[in-house]
Amino acid sequence: VHVFSATGELLRTHSPALYANWVRADDADPTSAGTIFVGGRLSRGGEAVVMLSADGHVRWTAKMPEGHTLQSMASTRRWLAVGTRQGMVLVIDKETGKTVASDSSRGSKPEVAWVGAPDGTISLLVVASDGGVFALQISAD
């Protein structure tokens, strides 16, 4: 993962130990400046999402269910939502990397996005797939 300045100058390079298909800066939380989520195929097989700190250290690795390939990612202050091409949606706690919720009944190739209260108490996870558009309520308790 290469990090560039606004003028295109290479600032640093991170190695998350996977072949990256997705790279997302965590812009949902202003206190997490520099946090990067990387999704892709692990060198030892399988798919995963890796959270990197601003200095490139791996904070956690969340393996995807066997046979699932990353489709989309979206972040809130507390959670990362991940959709797989096979139709699973996972909600991952950003502090621990643990899956806190999942759903596989919304169709294949889901795209995910968050809508919620500014204080983060209630969030709606919007899922759009070939099965339709759905809003799932996720509570911060």
N, C-alpha and C positions, 0 to 999 in steps of 0.2 A: 504494500500500500504506500503510495507516494503522496506526500503532503506538499502542496505548492502555495506560495504567497499569492496575493491578488494580482501581482504583476507577472506571475508565471515562474518565479524563482523556486527551485526545489529547496524545501526547508528541511525535510527529513524523510526517511524511508522506514516503514515498519514491516516486520515479517510475522504475520499472524498464524503461521504453520498450516495454511490451507490455500487451495487455489480459489481466489476470490471471484465470485460472480456478482456480488452486491457489496457496495460500500456506502454507508450512510453516516454523516455527521449527526451527532445528537443535538439538534437545534431546539428540541422541545423543553429542555431544562437549562435556563441561563446559568445555573450554578455548576453545570457539568461541562464547562468550556473545554473543548478539545476531545471529548469522548467520541470514539468511532466504533460503529458496529460493522462487522465484516461477515458476510455469509458466503458459503461455498463448500467445496469438497475437501475433506481432510485427506492428508497424504496417506493415511492408513485406511482409508475407505469411509464412506458415509458422508452425510452433510451435517454442517454445524453453523451456528452463529457464534462469533467471538466478539467480546467487548474489549476494546483497547483503551487504555488511559491516554491522556495527552502526550505522555512521554513514550508511548509504544508498548507498555507492559500489558500482557494479557491479564485482564481482571477475572474473566471466566469464559468457559466454552460450554455452549448448550448444544448437545447433539440432537439432531432431528430424528424423528421416528424412522426406522429402517425402511428404505425404499422411497423416502420422500425427498423432493428437490425443492429448494427455495423458490418462491414466486414473488413475494413482496414483503416489505417491512415498513412499520410505522411506529413512532415513539411518542410517549407522553412523559410527563414528569416522573412517573413511577414505573411504567411498563413499556415493554417492547412487544408489538404484535407481529407475528410472522405467519404468512400464508404459504402453503406448499402447492405445487402443481397438481398434486393428487387430491387436493380439497381439504386438507386439514388446516385449521387456524389455531395457533398456539399463542398464549399470552405469557410472557416471561418477565419475572421480577428483575428489574435492572440492577438491583443491589447484589442479588445472589446468583442470578443466572438460572434459577429454578422455574419450571413451568408451573403457573398458578391456575391456569384455565386452558381448556381446549374444546374444539368443536369440529366435527367432521361431517355435518349434515347440510352444508350450504352450497354444494356443487363443486366443480373442479376449477382450478386456477384462480383462487380468490385473490382479489386486491383488497388491502386493508387500509383504514384510516381511522383516526380518533376524533371524536367530538365530545367536549365536556365542559364542566364548570371550571372557571379559572383557578379555584383553590384545589382542584384535583380530587374532590370528594366523590364525585360520580362521573364516570366516563362512559360514553357510548362507543363501542367498536363497530364501525360501519364496514360491512363485508359485501363486496360486489363480485359476483361470479356468474357462470353460465346458468346457475339456478335462480338468479335474481339479486336483489339488493336487500340486505338485512341489517338491522341495528341490534347489537347485543349489549345489554347493560352490564358493566363491570363495576363493582363497588369496592372502594378502598377501605377495608375494615381490618 
